[in-house]
Amino acid sequence: MDLFQTLVLALVQGLTEFLPISSAAHLILVPELTAWEDQGLTFDVATHVGSLAAVIFYFRAELRRMATHWAGSLVGRGFTPDAKLAWAVGLGTIPAGLAGLLFHDVISTSLRSVEVIIFTTITFALLLGLADWVGRRRRDEYQIGWLDVLVIGLAQALALIPGVSRSGATMTAALFMGFNRQAAARYSFLLSIPIIALAGGYETWGLIQSPEENVAWSMILIGALVAGVSAYLCIHLFLKLLARMSFLPFVVYRLLLGAFLIFMFW
């Protein structure tokens, strides 16, 4: 990988990981459109680490408070809203974790196709638009219930299919369940922390089992840094924008992307 390829792929990972447009789809499509060779597992792990560091740093105050209250709930100090949110993040991760273990081979082979991405990109664009239109938007993430956790957790599991978008699916489900836009995004971002950590750990284990040779560590470090910085800025700006606008621009983007892919590959 040269510097230009490193910067492009790291920016794609950092900017699309938390937007409702599917980072997996974009990382599959970039090599398809550019004829670049696969970036390798080491690079994937590094950019995931960068994205994970970004979301943890952004929500560091909330995470510290959630961890304290969660620990307190274990020793009988009460079930506060922060403790409940911490439990919601942990339990909401279980469906995607199980689905990843059970269907990893199918997802990483049979479903990594342009046809699948076209279908999921368009279908989940329409679902996001519908959820944003009909959702009541009356609750924040601290008012989450256990049915919400189940529905949003199942949506995150479904997002293992390329093109669905983990953030897009979880935000769509949260909007359908009555969360306001910013709350849907914040819970989605918090829910990303354990699943990105699990995915990164799984990839790291694969790397340990079959280490890559001739790794350009300078490019790996640059990729991790660029992915982290771009992901942090993306989270910050996205939450600011949601205070003033709907999800319509992302719905339109996904529909245009789907149309472009149909034109290019069908």
Secondary structure, 3 states (H helix, E strand, C coil): CCHHHHHHHHHHHHHHCCCCCCHHHHHHHHHHHHCCCCCCHHHHHHHHHHHHHHHHHHCHHHHHHHHHHHHHHHCCCCCCHHHHHHHHHHHHCHHHHHHHHHHHHHHHCCCCCHHHHHHHHHHHHHHHHHHHHHCCCCECHHHCCHHHHHHHHHHHHHCCCCCCCHHHHHHHHHHHCCECHHHHHHHHHHHHHHHHHHHHHHHHHHHHHCCCCCCCHHHHHHHHHHHHHHHHHHHHHHHHHHCCCCCHHHHHHHHHHHHHHHHHHC
